[in-house]
Amino acid sequence: MELMTKEIEEKLEQIGLFPETEDMFEAEVIVKYFNPCGAGTWLVVGGERYEDDWELYGYATIGYEWEWGSIMLSELKAYRNRLLIGIERDLHCAGKCVRELAK
């Protein structure tokens, strides 16, 4: 599965790295990435292109704590667990706000 699509790229280009909102928890999630075999969820609300890579900004957890921060798309693409399974893109979460998905 492609982690980045033209549709996602277009939305991120419109928003930029940080969405213009007073309450980041009400920001629209552009794309949700997750580890299908363990901990790891990234709710992306903004992004910026750097040559052939993207810096993605959002709310993420790799275990018990959620925090705001950024990650490079290339890092998500490069990850493989010991079964060689990588990060996936959730097809049903776009358009919801961070508050709805960060549970």
Secondary structure, DSSP 8 states (H G I E B T S, - for coil): --S--HHHHHHHHHH-SS---S-GGGSB-SEEEE-TTSS-EEEEEEEEEETTEEEEEEEEESSS-EEEEEEEHHHHHH---TT----EEETT-TTSBHHHH--
